[in-house]
Amino acid sequence: MAAKYAGEFNTNGLAHGSVVTSGIAKCRIARINASATLRVDGVIDVLTHENRPRMAGTDGAYKDDAAPEGSPFRPLYDDRILFSGQPIALVVAEESEIARFLGLASAVADIGRVVG
């Protein structure tokens, strides 16, 4: 019998997430309209820089003795896009298929951009 991957365990009440990434290398997010995604049955939430849980604002709060020098990457920290593929939202749903599909759909949905 083969070992199971983490994604193969079915647990009641488990939430699944899918990261939405930027297709633009440098800009500022003017708005992320998640209203259509939030209306889909099974969607729990869409986290962005505007509604994510609080995180430390200084580099000193992040200690990792094995990490290279420099500032740590903080996903969904603010409205600045620094590289193509940067996480800009997290779709959280009751089923992995819903989260994955809407994460892909949201990547091409109503994401306002201000370059600069």
N, CA, C and O atoms as CSV, one atom per row, in Angstrom:
chain,resi,resn,atom,element,x,y,z
A,1,MET,N,N,0.852,-1.181,0.000
A,1,MET,CA,C,0.000,0.000,0.000
A,1,MET,C,C,0.899,1.246,0.000
A,1,MET,O,O,1.829,1.352,0.799
A,2,ALA,N,N,0.612,2.157,-0.884
A,2,ALA,CA,C,1.412,3.374,-1.010
A,2,ALA,C,C,1.023,4.388,0.062
A,2,ALA,O,O,-0.109,4.414,0.545
A,3,ALA,N,N,1.976,5.202,0.408
A,3,ALA,CA,C,1.717,6.265,1.374
A,3,ALA,C,C,0.811,7.317,0.751
A,3,ALA,O,O,0.844,7.529,-0.461
A,4,LYS,N,N,0.001,7.977,1.577
A,4,LYS,CA,C,-0.891,9.026,1.089
A,4,LYS,C,C,-0.188,10.381,1.119
A,4,LYS,O,O,0.608,10.673,2.011
A,5,TYR,N,N,-0.508,11.197,0.115
A,5,TYR,CA,C,-0.076,12.591,0.126
A,5,TYR,C,C,-1.008,13.371,1.051
A,5,TYR,O,O,-2.121,12.922,1.326
A,6,ALA,N,N,-0.573,14.519,1.525
A,6,ALA,CA,C,-1.394,15.330,2.429
A,6,ALA,C,C,-2.743,15.669,1.806
A,6,ALA,O,O,-3.754,15.691,2.507
A,7,GLY,N,N,-2.776,15.932,0.505
A,7,GLY,CA,C,-4.016,16.284,-0.175
A,7,GLY,C,C,-4.990,15.131,-0.332
A,7,GLY,O,O,-6.130,15.345,-0.744
A,8,GLU,N,N,-4.574,13.925,-0.015
A,8,GLU,CA,C,-5.443,12.754,-0.153
A,8,GLU,C,C,-6.221,12.419,1.120
A,8,GLU,O,O,-7.056,11.516,1.104
A,9,PHE,N,N,-5.966,13.120,2.204
A,9,PHE,CA,C,-6.686,12.880,3.447
A,9,PHE,C,C,-7.984,13.671,3.434
A,9,PHE,O,O,-7.968,14.880,3.204
A,10,ASN,N,N,-9.096,13.011,3.675
A,10,ASN,CA,C,-10.388,13.677,3.759
A,10,ASN,C,C,-10.748,13.865,5.217
A,10,ASN,O,O,-10.860,12.898,5.970
A,11,THR,N,N,-10.928,15.114,5.610
A,11,THR,CA,C,-11.260,15.454,6.980
A,11,THR,C,C,-12.464,16.378,6.966
A,11,THR,O,O,-12.491,17.338,6.195
A,12,ASN,N,N,-13.446,16.115,7.789
A,12,ASN,CA,C,-14.614,16.994,7.865
A,12,ASN,C,C,-14.209,18.393,8.291
A,12,ASN,O,O,-13.402,18.568,9.204
A,13,GLY,N,N,-14.776,19.388,7.622
A,13,GLY,CA,C,-14.529,20.780,7.984
A,13,GLY,C,C,-13.235,21.349,7.451
A,13,GLY,O,O,-12.887,22.483,7.782
A,14,LEU,N,N,-12.507,20.601,6.635
A,14,LEU,CA,C,-11.243,21.076,6.089
A,14,LEU,C,C,-11.488,22.117,5.009
A,14,LEU,O,O,-12.324,21.906,4.130
A,15,ALA,N,N,-10.776,23.234,5.057
A,15,ALA,CA,C,-10.871,24.262,4.026
A,15,ALA,C,C,-9.703,24.097,3.058
A,15,ALA,O,O,-8.623,23.643,3.436
A,16,HIS,N,N,-9.939,24.473,1.806
A,16,HIS,CA,C,-8.922,24.362,0.762
A,16,HIS,C,C,-8.654,25.745,0.199
A,16,HIS,O,O,-9.563,26.569,0.103
A,17,GLY,N,N,-7.415,25.999,-0.171
A,17,GLY,CA,C,-7.064,27.306,-0.700
A,17,GLY,C,C,-6.391,27.221,-2.050
A,17,GLY,O,O,-5.746,26.226,-2.380
A,18,SER,N,N,-6.553,28.280,-2.827
A,18,SER,CA,C,-5.874,28.406,-4.112
A,18,SER,C,C,-5.362,29.832,-4.234
A,18,SER,O,O,-6.114,30.788,-4.044
A,19,VAL,N,N,-4.095,29.969,-4.547
A,19,VAL,CA,C,-3.456,31.272,-4.637
A,19,VAL,C,C,-3.742,31.895,-6.003
A,19,VAL,O,O,-3.612,31.236,-7.034
A,20,VAL,N,N,-4.132,33.166,-5.999
A,20,VAL,CA,C,-4.302,33.953,-7.222
A,20,VAL,C,C,-3.042,34.782,-7.375
A,20,VAL,O,O,-2.635,35.478,-6.444
A,21,THR,N,N,-2.419,34.712,-8.550
A,21,THR,CA,C,-1.155,35.421,-8.752
A,21,THR,C,C,-1.297,36.543,-9.772
A,21,THR,O,O,-2.212,36.547,-10.596
A,22,SER,N,N,-0.381,37.481,-9.698
A,22,SER,CA,C,-0.348,38.608,-10.627
A,22,SER,C,C,0.283,38.185,-11.945
A,22,SER,O,O,1.260,37.437,-11.971
A,23,GLY,N,N,-0.287,38.673,-13.028
A,23,GLY,CA,C,0.303,38.456,-14.345
A,23,GLY,C,C,1.127,39.641,-14.792
A,23,GLY,O,O,1.627,39.670,-15.917
A,24,ILE,N,N,1.272,40.627,-13.910
A,24,ILE,CA,C,2.027,41.847,-14.209
A,24,ILE,C,C,3.208,41.925,-13.259
A,24,ILE,O,O,3.093,41.591,-12.080
A,25,ALA,N,N,4.346,42.369,-13.779
A,25,ALA,CA,C,5.578,42.350,-12.996
A,25,ALA,C,C,5.721,43.512,-12.021
A,25,ALA,O,O,6.340,43.347,-10.970
A,26,LYS,N,N,5.173,44.676,-12.335
A,26,LYS,CA,C,5.331,45.806,-11.426
A,26,LYS,C,C,4.128,46.724,-11.561
A,26,LYS,O,O,3.864,47.268,-12.634
A,27,CYS,N,N,3.404,46.891,-10.463
A,27,CYS,CA,C,2.249,47.789,-10.450
A,27,CYS,C,C,1.739,47.916,-9.023
A,27,CYS,O,O,2.316,47.367,-8.085
A,28,ARG,N,N,0.662,48.639,-8.886
A,28,ARG,CA,C,-0.075,48.704,-7.627
A,28,ARG,C,C,-1.492,48.243,-7.915
A,28,ARG,O,O,-2.045,48.534,-8.975
A,29,ILE,N,N,-2.071,47.529,-6.975
A,29,ILE,CA,C,-3.436,47.049,-7.136
A,29,ILE,C,C,-4.388,48.179,-6.772
A,29,ILE,O,O,-4.350,48.692,-5.654
A,30,ALA,N,N,-5.238,48.565,-7.713
A,30,ALA,CA,C,-6.229,49.596,-7.433
A,30,ALA,C,C,-7.426,48.994,-6.711
A,30,ALA,O,O,-7.967,49.603,-5.788
A,31,ARG,N,N,-7.842,47.795,-7.129
A,31,ARG,CA,C,-8.962,47.122,-6.487
A,31,ARG,C,C,-8.945,45.651,-6.877
A,31,ARG,O,O,-8.438,45.289,-7.938
A,32,ILE,N,N,-9.488,44.827,-6.037
A,32,ILE,CA,C,-9.738,43.426,-6.358
A,32,ILE,C,C,-11.207,43.200,-6.064
A,32,ILE,O,O,-11.639,43.289,-4.915
A,33,ASN,N,N,-11.964,42.912,-7.091
A,33,ASN,CA,C,-13.395,42.689,-6.944
A,33,ASN,C,C,-13.644,41.196,-6.810
A,33,ASN,O,O,-13.615,40.462,-7.798
A,34,ALA,N,N,-13.884,40.757,-5.601
A,34,ALA,CA,C,-14.101,39.333,-5.323
A,34,ALA,C,C,-15.575,39.004,-5.149
A,34,ALA,O,O,-15.911,37.892,-4.742
A,35,SER,N,N,-16.456,39.942,-5.446
A,35,SER,CA,C,-17.884,39.738,-5.165
A,35,SER,C,C,-18.474,38.538,-5.905
A,35,SER,O,O,-19.254,37.786,-5.322
A,36,ALA,N,N,-18.120,38.344,-7.176
A,36,ALA,CA,C,-18.658,37.201,-7.927
A,36,ALA,C,C,-18.144,35.885,-7.348
A,36,ALA,O,O,-18.895,34.914,-7.252
A,37,THR,N,N,-16.882,35.848,-6.967
A,37,THR,CA,C,-16.301,34.641,-6.371
A,37,THR,C,C,-16.965,34.321,-5.044
A,37,THR,O,O,-17.234,33.155,-4.753
A,38,LEU,N,N,-17.231,35.333,-4.240
A,38,LEU,CA,C,-17.840,35.122,-2.924
A,38,LEU,C,C,-19.285,34.639,-3.013
A,38,LEU,O,O,-19.803,34.077,-2.047
A,39,ARG,N,N,-19.944,34.847,-4.151
A,39,ARG,CA,C,-21.332,34.392,-4.318
A,39,ARG,C,C,-21.428,32.912,-4.694
A,39,ARG,O,O,-22.522,32.349,-4.668
A,40,VAL,N,N,-20.332,32.281,-5.034
A,40,VAL,CA,C,-20.342,30.873,-5.436
A,40,VAL,C,C,-20.514,29.988,-4.207
A,40,VAL,O,O,-19.825,30.162,-3.202
A,41,ASP,N,N,-21.455,29.023,-4.301
A,41,ASP,CA,C,-21.652,28.078,-3.199
A,41,ASP,C,C,-20.350,27.336,-2.908
A,41,ASP,O,O,-19.678,26.864,-3.826
A,42,GLY,N,N,-20.006,27.238,-1.656
A,42,GLY,CA,C,-18.800,26.529,-1.250
A,42,GLY,C,C,-17.606,27.430,-1.008
A,42,GLY,O,O,-16.610,26.985,-0.437
A,43,VAL,N,N,-17.677,28.695,-1.428
A,43,VAL,CA,C,-16.576,29.623,-1.174
A,43,VAL,C,C,-16.716,30.170,0.244
A,43,VAL,O,O,-17.782,30.643,0.638
A,44,ILE,N,N,-15.640,30.100,0.993
A,44,ILE,CA,C,-15.633,30.576,2.374
A,44,ILE,C,C,-15.203,32.040,2.433
A,44,ILE,O,O,-15.829,32.849,3.118
A,45,ASP,N,N,-14.131,32.375,1.714
A,45,ASP,CA,C,-13.624,33.748,1.728
A,45,ASP,C,C,-12.607,33.933,0.613
A,45,ASP,O,O,-12.120,32.964,0.032
A,46,VAL,N,N,-12.297,35.174,0.327
A,46,VAL,CA,C,-11.198,35.535,-0.571
A,46,VAL,C,C,-10.332,36.509,0.217
A,46,VAL,O,O,-10.754,37.627,0.512
A,47,LEU,N,N,-9.124,36.081,0.553
A,47,LEU,CA,C,-8.211,36.936,1.318
A,47,LEU,C,C,-7.354,37.759,0.362
A,47,LEU,O,O,-6.838,37.241,-0.628
A,48,THR,N,N,-7.209,39.037,0.666
A,48,THR,CA,C,-6.353,39.949,-0.097
A,48,THR,C,C,-5.558,40.788,0.893
A,48,THR,O,O,-5.643,40.577,2.103
A,49,HIS,N,N,-4.789,41.735,0.382
A,49,HIS,CA,C,-4.037,42.616,1.277
A,49,HIS,C,C,-4.976,43.481,2.124
A,49,HIS,O,O,-4.563,44.020,3.150
A,50,GLU,N,N,-6.220,43.613,1.705
A,50,GLU,CA,C,-7.158,44.465,2.432
A,50,GLU,C,C,-7.854,43.761,3.601
A,50,GLU,O,O,-8.323,44.427,4.524
A,51,ASN,N,N,-7.929,42.414,3.577
A,51,ASN,CA,C,-8.671,41.730,4.642
A,51,ASN,C,C,-7.934,40.537,5.248
A,51,ASN,O,O,-8.535,39.737,5.966
A,52,ARG,N,N,-6.655,40.415,4.966
A,52,ARG,CA,C,-5.872,39.294,5.504
A,52,ARG,C,C,-5.691,39.464,7.013
A,52,ARG,O,O,-5.855,40.563,7.544
A,53,PRO,N,N,-5.352,38.373,7.699
A,53,PRO,CA,C,-5.037,38.505,9.131
A,53,PRO,C,C,-3.846,39.436,9.344
A,53,PRO,O,O,-2.985,39.566,8.473
A,54,ARG,N,N,-3.806,40.065,10.479
A,54,ARG,CA,C,-2.726,40.995,10.812
A,54,ARG,C,C,-1.389,40.270,10.813
A,54,ARG,O,O,-1.293,39.128,11.263
A,55,MET,N,N,-0.350,40.944,10.302
A,55,MET,CA,C,0.999,40.389,10.345
A,55,MET,C,C,1.973,41.491,10.752
A,55,MET,O,O,1.669,42.679,10.651
A,56,ALA,N,N,3.129,41.077,11.208
A,56,ALA,CA,C,4.141,42.036,11.650
A,56,ALA,C,C,4.563,42.931,10.499
A,56,ALA,O,O,4.653,42.486,9.355
A,57,GLY,N,N,4.821,44.193,10.806
A,57,GLY,CA,C,5.192,45.158,9.781
A,57,GLY,C,C,6.681,45.414,9.689
A,57,GLY,O,O,7.115,46.176,8.825
A,58,THR,N,N,7.477,44.802,10.553
A,58,THR,CA,C,8.921,45.045,10.516
A,58,THR,C,C,9.672,43.743,10.269
A,58,THR,O,O,9.200,42.661,10.619
A,59,ASP,N,N,10.847,43.865,9.664
A,59,ASP,CA,C,11.664,42.689,9.393
A,59,ASP,C,C,12.125,41.996,10.672
A,59,ASP,O,O,12.315,40.780,10.686
A,60,GLY,N,N,12.302,42.758,11.738
A,60,GLY,CA,C,12.797,42.209,12.994
A,60,GLY,C,C,11.868,41.173,13.612
A,60,GLY,O,O,12.302,40.349,14.418
A,61,ALA,N,N,10.589,41.210,13.238
A,61,ALA,CA,C,9.623,40.267,13.786
A,61,ALA,C,C,9.768,38.877,13.169
A,61,ALA,O,O,9.209,37.906,13.677
A,62,TYR,N,N,10.517,38.788,12.078
A,62,TYR,CA,C,10.702,37.515,11.386
A,62,TYR,C,C,12.118,37.020,11.638
A,62,TYR,O,O,13.071,37.570,11.086
A,63,LYS,N,N,12.266,36.010,12.446
A,63,LYS,CA,C,13.575,35.439,12.759
A,63,LYS,C,C,13.682,34.059,12.144
A,63,LYS,O,O,12.856,33.187,12.413
A,64,ASP,N,N,14.691,33.861,11.324
A,64,ASP,CA,C,14.944,32.565,10.720
A,64,ASP,C,C,16.451,32.455,10.546
A,64,ASP,O,O,17.030,33.093,9.667
A,65,ASP,N,N,17.075,31.657,11.373
A,65,ASP,CA,C,18.527,31.557,11.356
A,65,ASP,C,C,19.067,30.952,10.069
A,65,ASP,O,O,20.236,31.153,9.740
A,66,ALA,N,N,18.241,30.215,9.334
A,66,ALA,CA,C,18.702,29.563,8.110
A,66,ALA,C,C,18.425,30.393,6.856
A,66,ALA,O,O,18.899,30.050,5.773
A,67,ALA,N,N,17.669,31.474,6.989
A,67,ALA,CA,C,17.298,32.283,5.824
A,67,ALA,C,C,18.448,33.189,5.401
A,67,ALA,O,O,19.265,33.591,6.229
A,68,PRO,N,N,18.510,33.510,4.105
A,68,PRO,CA,C,19.537,34.443,3.643
A,68,PRO,C,C,19.245,35.852,4.163
A,68,PRO,O,O,18.143,36.136,4.631
A,69,GLU,N,N,20.231,36.714,4.076
A,69,GLU,CA,C,20.077,38.105,4.504
A,69,GLU,C,C,19.026,38.802,3.650
A,69,GLU,O,O,18.773,38.404,2.513
A,70,GLY,N,N,18.418,39.842,4.203
A,70,GLY,CA,C,17.446,40.632,3.455
A,70,GLY,C,C,16.075,40.573,4.092
A,70,GLY,O,O,15.863,39.914,5.109
A,71,SER,N,N,15.155,41.278,3.468
A,71,SER,CA,C,13.789,41.336,3.974
A,71,SER,C,C,13.023,40.075,3.598
A,71,SER,O,O,13.153,39.584,2.477
A,72,PRO,N,N,12.231,39.549,4.520
A,72,PRO,CA,C,11.431,38.359,4.202
A,72,PRO,C,C,10.267,38.741,3.288
A,72,PRO,O,O,9.788,39.874,3.328
A,73,PHE,N,N,9.821,37.803,2.472
A,73,PHE,CA,C,8.663,38.035,1.618
A,73,PHE,C,C,7.410,37.858,2.445
A,73,PHE,O,O,7.263,36.857,3.146
A,74,ARG,N,N,6.501,38.821,2.372
A,74,ARG,CA,C,5.242,38.758,3.100
A,74,ARG,C,C,4.097,38.756,2.085
A,74,ARG,O,O,3.734,39.815,1.572
A,75,PRO,N,N,3.528,37.603,1.788
A,75,PRO,CA,C,2.440,37.564,0.809
A,75,PRO,C,C,1.215,38.333,1.283
A,75,PRO,O,O,0.893,38.337,2.471
A,76,LEU,N,N,0.542,38.979,0.350
A,76,LEU,CA,C,-0.668,39.764,0.614
A,76,LEU,C,C,-0.403,40.909,1.585
A,76,LEU,O,O,-1.304,41.328,2.312
A,77,TYR,N,N,0.826,41.415,1.601
A,77,TYR,CA,C,1.196,42.431,2.584
A,77,TYR,C,C,0.589,43.801,2.270
A,77,TYR,O,O,0.025,44.449,3.152
A,78,ASP,N,N,0.706,44.238,1.017
A,78,ASP,CA,C,0.149,45.535,0.639
A,78,ASP,C,C,-0.254,45.512,-0.830
A,78,ASP,O,O,-0.333,44.445,-1.438
A,79,ASP,N,N,-0.508,46.683,-1.401
A,79,ASP,CA,C,-1.007,46.756,-2.775
A,79,ASP,C,C,0.101,46.771,-3.829
A,79,ASP,O,O,-0.194,46.892,-5.018
A,80,ARG,N,N,1.359,46.652,-3.429
A,80,ARG,CA,C,2.471,46.708,-4.387
A,80,ARG,C,C,2.757,45.338,-4.982
A,80,ARG,O,O,2.930,44.358,-4.257
A,81,ILE,N,N,2.805,45.280,-6.310
A,81,ILE,CA,C,3.212,44.075,-7.022
A,81,ILE,C,C,4.673,44.263,-7.403
A,81,ILE,O,O,5.023,45.241,-8.064
A,82,LEU,N,N,5.527,43.333,-6.991
A,82,LEU,CA,C,6.957,43.442,-7.217
A,82,LEU,C,C,7.467,42.477,-8.283
A,82,LEU,O,O,8.562,42.666,-8.812
A,83,PHE,N,N,6.679,41.433,-8.609
A,83,PHE,CA,C,7.110,40.470,-9.619
A,83,PHE,C,C,5.906,39.723,-10.191
A,83,PHE,O,O,4.892,39.542,-9.517
A,84,SER,N,N,6.037,39.299,-11.432
A,84,SER,CA,C,4.990,38.502,-12.069
A,84,SER,C,C,4.893,37.164,-11.341
A,84,SER,O,O,5.909,36.533,-11.048
A,85,GLY,N,N,3.687,36.746,-11.057
A,85,GLY,CA,C,3.485,35.511,-10.303
A,85,GLY,C,C,3.363,35.734,-8.812
A,85,GLY,O,O,3.203,34.774,-8.059
A,86,GLN,N,N,3.434,36.982,-8.364
A,86,GLN,CA,C,3.314,37.285,-6.933
A,86,GLN,C,C,1.888,36.982,-6.458
A,86,GLN,O,O,0.930,37.341,-7.142
A,87,PRO,N,N,1.731,36.338,-5.315
A,87,PRO,CA,C,0.395,36.094,-4.774
A,87,PRO,C,C,-0.312,37.412,-4.467
A,87,PRO,O,O,0.257,38.292,-3.820
A,88,ILE,N,N,-1.564,37.546,-4.938
A,88,ILE,CA,C,-2.340,38.752,-4.663
A,88,ILE,C,C,-3.652,38.443,-3.953
A,88,ILE,O,O,-4.306,39.346,-3.432
A,89,ALA,N,N,-4.036,37.174,-3.933
A,89,ALA,CA,C,-5.263,36.779,-3.233
A,89,ALA,C,C,-5.206,35.281,-2.945
A,89,ALA,O,O,-4.428,34.540,-3.545
A,90,LEU,N,N,-6.044,34.867,-2.019
A,90,LEU,CA,C,-6.179,33.453,-1.679
A,90,LEU,C,C,-7.665,33.124,-1.625
A,90,LEU,O,O,-8.392,33.653,-0.783
A,91,VAL,N,N,-8.120,32.245,-2.528
A,91,VAL,CA,C,-9.505,31.790,-2.525
A,91,VAL,C,C,-9.594,30.603,-1.570
A,91,VAL,O,O,-8.878,29.616,-1.733
A,92,VAL,N,N,-10.469,30.699,-0.581
A,92,VAL,CA,C,-10.665,29.629,0.399
A,92,VAL,C,C,-12.059,29.046,0.188
A,92,VAL,O,O,-13.055,29.769,0.191
A,93,ALA,N,N,-12.115,27.713,0.003
A,93,ALA,CA,C,-13.394,27.061,-0.292
A,93,ALA,C,C,-13.512,25.733,0.448
A,93,ALA,O,O,-12.543,25.231,1.017
A,94,GLU,N,N,-14.719,25.179,0.424
A,94,GLU,CA,C,-14.993,23.914,1.096
A,94,GLU,C,C,-14.418,22.715,0.351
A,94,GLU,O,O,-14.177,21.672,0.958
A,95,GLU,N,N,-14.196,22.844,-0.948
A,95,GLU,CA,C,-13.647,21.759,-1.754
A,95,GLU,C,C,-12.459,22.275,-2.564
A,95,GLU,O,O,-12.453,23.420,-3.016
A,96,SER,N,N,-11.465,21.426,-2.739
A,96,SER,CA,C,-10.261,21.853,-3.454
A,96,SER,C,C,-10.554,22.232,-4.897
A,96,SER,O,O,-9.935,23.156,-5.425
A,97,GLU,N,N,-11.488,21.537,-5.548
A,97,GLU,CA,C,-11.810,21.835,-6.937
A,97,GLU,C,C,-12.407,23.230,-7.081
A,97,GLU,O,O,-12.093,23.944,-8.033
A,98,ILE,N,N,-13.266,23.622,-6.141
A,98,ILE,CA,C,-13.866,24.961,-6.172
A,98,ILE,C,C,-12.788,26.014,-5.985
A,98,ILE,O,O,-12.735,26.989,-6.734
A,99,ALA,N,N,-11.928,25.824,-4.991
A,99,ALA,CA,C,-10.862,26.792,-4.733
A,99,ALA,C,C,-9.943,26.908,-5.935
A,99,ALA,O,O,-9.588,28.017,-6.335
A,100,ARG,N,N,-9.548,25.776,-6.521
A,100,ARG,CA,C,-8.620,25.780,-7.645
A,100,ARG,C,C,-9.236,26.459,-8.869
A,100,ARG,O,O,-8.590,27.299,-9.497
A,101,PHE,N,N,-10.465,26.110,-9.212
A,101,PHE,CA,C,-11.127,26.679,-10.377
A,101,PHE,C,C,-11.315,28.185,-10.221
A,101,PHE,O,O,-11.013,28.954,-11.134
A,102,LEU,N,N,-11.816,28.602,-9.056
A,102,LEU,CA,C,-12.058,30.030,-8.852
A,102,LEU,C,C,-10.765,30.806,-8.685
A,102,LEU,O,O,-10.710,31.992,-9.011
A,103,GLY,N,N,-9.727,30.157,-8.182
A,103,GLY,CA,C,-8.427,30.813,-8.123
A,103,GLY,C,C,-7.910,31.135,-9.507
A,103,GLY,O,O,-7.362,32.214,-9.731
A,104,LEU,N,N,-8.077,30.211,-10.435
A,104,LEU,CA,C,-7.678,30.449,-11.824
A,104,LEU,C,C,-8.573,31.481,-12.484
A,104,LEU,O,O,-8.086,32.349,-13.209
A,105,ALA,N,N,-9.883,31.398,-12.243
A,105,ALA,CA,C,-10.821,32.341,-12.847
A,105,ALA,C,C,-10.596,33.749,-12.310
A,105,ALA,O,O,-10.713,34.722,-13.056
A,106,SER,N,N,-10.274,33.867,-11.024
A,106,SER,CA,C,-10.055,35.178,-10.423
A,106,SER,C,C,-8.812,35.857,-10.973
A,106,SER,O,O,-8.722,37.085,-10.984
A,107,ALA,N,N,-7.859,35.062,-11.428
A,107,ALA,CA,C,-6.617,35.634,-11.943
A,107,ALA,C,C,-6.860,36.469,-13.187
A,107,ALA,O,O,-6.067,37.356,-13.503
A,108,VAL,N,N,-7.940,36.199,-13.891
A,108,VAL,CA,C,-8.229,36.963,-15.097
A,108,VAL,C,C,-9.485,37.815,-14.930
A,108,VAL,O,O,-10.001,38.366,-15.902
A,109,ALA,N,N,-9.968,37.921,-13.705
A,109,ALA,CA,C,-11.207,38.663,-13.439
A,109,ALA,C,C,-10.921,40.142,-13.222
A,109,ALA,O,O,-9.965,40.672,-13.788
A,110,ASP,N,N,-11.720,40.805,-12.424
A,110,ASP,CA,C,-11.684,42.250,-12.250
A,110,ASP,C,C,-10.636,42.663,-11.235
A,110,ASP,O,O,-10.946,42.898,-10.067
A,111,ILE,N,N,-9.406,42.749,-11.683
A,111,ILE,CA,C,-8.310,43.209,-10.828
A,111,ILE,C,C,-7.823,44.522,-11.405
A,111,ILE,O,O,-7.210,44.545,-12.472
A,112,GLY,N,N,-8.091,45.613,-10.708
A,112,GLY,CA,C,-7.680,46.927,-11.196
A,112,GLY,C,C,-6.198,47.137,-10.989
A,112,GLY,O,O,-5.629,46.680,-9.997
A,113,ARG,N,N,-5.565,47.839,-11.936
A,113,ARG,CA,C,-4.118,48.045,-11.860
A,113,ARG,C,C,-3.765,49.519,-12.008
A,113,ARG,O,O,-4.346,50.228,-12.829
A,114,VAL,N,N,-2.840,49.955,-11.234
A,114,VAL,CA,C,-2.249,51.268,-11.413
A,114,VAL,C,C,-0.756,51.034,-11.512
A,114,VAL,O,O,-0.142,50.607,-10.535
A,115,VAL,N,N,-0.157,51.295,-12.649
A,115,VAL,CA,C,1.271,51.042,-12.842
A,115,VAL,C,C,2.064,52.116,-12.121
A,115,VAL,O,O,1.698,53.291,-12.130
A,116,GLY,N,N,3.162,51.692,-11.492
A,116,GLY,CA,C,4.010,52.682,-10.848
A,116,GLY,C,C,4.811,52.162,-9.724
A,116,GLY,O,O,5.565,52.912,-9.104
